[in-house]
Amino acid sequence: MSENPYRHILLAVDFAPESEVVVRRALAMRDRFDAKLTLLNVVEYVPPETELAGGAFMAEPVLPSDLDLERELVDVARKELDGLGERIGVPAEDRIVEFGPTGRSIEHVAKDLGVDLIIVGARDHTWLGNLFGSISRSLLRHEVCDLLAVRIGEQEDEG
């Protein structure tokens, strides 16, 4: 087994202020293992035409009818991701914005990049999160690579 198990780390970020603990953990892992760090933000959009039936979304995947809204969501995500990348020293080519279901998008990017570790925040404290399952639980069902789910408290006091 390699002395350095993590050569490429994928950090899935959502830009919530309380998620800063997840960013700090990713930086610690990057520094500890001298790994490449790639940032990923997934823009998940549920078109208004999608029906919610019995607690599940019932529709074929469709492009949003308002492509301007899609572009705007991606543009905002790109600006946020670029700001974070500049702040923590991640090159522009290692900042990715994806559009689609969060868990599946993280999994596909991780496979495509051949990452060794995915880092996500875990904050399932709502009934909806408990009903559908968390992103981290979704990723655990797939054998892409190791997963670090960093617990995000409701009142994160770390600064």
Secondary structure, DSSP 8 states (H G I E B T S, - for coil): --S-S-SEEEEE----GGGHHHHHHHHHHHHHHT-EEEEEEEE----TT-EEETTEEES-----S-HHHHHHHHHHHHHHHHHHHHHHT--GGGEEEEES-HHHHHHHHHHHHT-SEEEEEE---SHHHHHH--HHHHHHTS-SSEEEEEE--TT----
